[in-house]
Amino acid sequence: MKISTSEYKQRIQLIQEKIKTSVIDSLIISEEEDIYYLTGLTYKSLERLFLLIIKENNVSFIVPKMELAHLKKLTMSMK
């Protein structure tokens, strides 16, 4: 079953709504399964840092430079 881009956007928007009503200002996600659930992005976490950061009005990643090409594919499909 293929999950649509709009479903991934809705999942992130739900978290952003929760952030707006909570005492936190961001959510930092590092688990492969959670990042996949929220974005559809697959990667293999070895010893390199790979983070998804969700804020009230912003979503960003901290990734190794060698993963940028893979990440650009995701950001193009999420627009």
Secondary structure, 3 states (H helix, E strand, C coil): CCCCHHHHHHHHHHHHHHHHCCCCCEEEECCHHHHHHHHCCCCCCCCCCCEEEEECCEEEEECCHHHHHHHHHHHHHHC
